[in-house]
């Protein structure tokens, strides 16, 4: 079985203190080790690894809604050091879905995975919209609850339920 693991936005700007969209200590302590373990497991099983990264221009319209974050080429936009040594494909994205104005669709068509596992942050934002677009392309998708997180626990729970009940994602609890 061919599998792809998409690691969504595991970046310093979301997972290290001092940045405006830091998800918090609890998220950092929970999700980084879980994602690291998931990457190691999936690589042993032969999965292809894809990292997405928020990658904004300094004048991105998104900054009207969110604080300025993950500007292209800055330290804040880097993958967290705990995961940076893993080799994979990097997708730089400017919107919530990793498909918007990227080559992710083409990459997945070339790999033709039987399953896509998604992990990362934030469950209710970039994970959700990427998962929705995967399902809209009819990929079987799996999300492990321990490998996703958000700064908003209620929205995190809502997103997991939505992915499972509306999008048909296999959520591993």
Helices and strands as residue ranges (DSSP letters): E 3-8, H 12-15, H 25-44, E 48-54, G 61-64, G 75-77, E 89-93, H 104-111, E 115-121, I 123-127, H 128-136, E 141-149, H 153-165, E 170-172
